[in-house]
């Protein structure tokens, strides 16, 4: 039954999610286009360029809008999923949701899985967009090299890069990559669970539920950041007190930071999931 619920959620959200991803593709195209301005070509060739024109002004404006649009798309998918969760769970639309012959766990999990997948797709899209922009910039300043040439150069020197990474951070690049990959796959689902939990917390108040949901979410983020920063500071002080000054200090701090953030996020998500379940099963009072 969970699969059918997830399929229904996907059908209900794919149009908006697809439009946001399409917007990301368009934004990425304009980001690439901005590096085709004569100003960048002159900088790549180390030639003087004094005729600053409209095209160059548009280039800087496009790059600025590129950053703004990436931020907007990132938060856009989060806001959309949060609003949809609220409407389908705690407004008149929620009557149909809660009369389905399924458990509250199945309802919550279907919404978390669907929203988490869309957030993950958006994060992957943003990452690829930034990579394309960086490659476009490198392609301008490394004249006569295509993206394929640049990729081949990186792969040919991958062992040197790995040794350099080991020297600086005290750990293999592949090890950090796998840790980062797992972290990146898990975090969208934790983040959306926290958001849904904050929305559910807002329903515990008699008035101004939407406002209280926002206040709850901000408060949760502040508390989580304080706890995470405190633990990281303690670990850093402990490492410095042991006079760990080589590359293992940086690598150890990176490992500990990621682990601490991951553990706090998992605990936070579990707590907020329980709150969502408690509200929907014991304190449901739709507007």
Helices and strands as residue ranges (DSSP letters): H 2-34, H 38-44, H 54-90, H 94-98, H 104-141, H 147-156, H 158-169, H 173-202, H 209-241, H 247-282
